[in-house]
Amino acid sequence: MAIAAVAFSTWALLTLPLQGAVILVVASVLGWSGWLTFSDVRPVRSRKVIATYP
């Protein structure tokens, strides 16, 4: 997720006007930090295992 945020931010800063790029970069950082915060708070623990082979 961090790699995607960095790649998107790089693209935005190189191709878009500065004001729009800054807004998108800040939104990307906030989205990544929110994802990191909430995915660590409530990890998914499945009791069922799905077999990937027959």
CORVEN-V276359 format. One line per field, one symbol per residue. ss: DSSP state (2 for helix, 1 for strand, 0 for the rest). phi: phi as a letter, one per 40 degrees, with the letter a starting at -180 (. if undefined). A space follows every 10 residues. Layout:
ss = ???
phi = ???
//
This chain:
ss = 0222222222 2222200222 2222222222 2222222222 2000000000 0000
phi = .ccccccccc ccccbccdcc cccccccccc cccccccccc cbccbccbbc ccbc
//
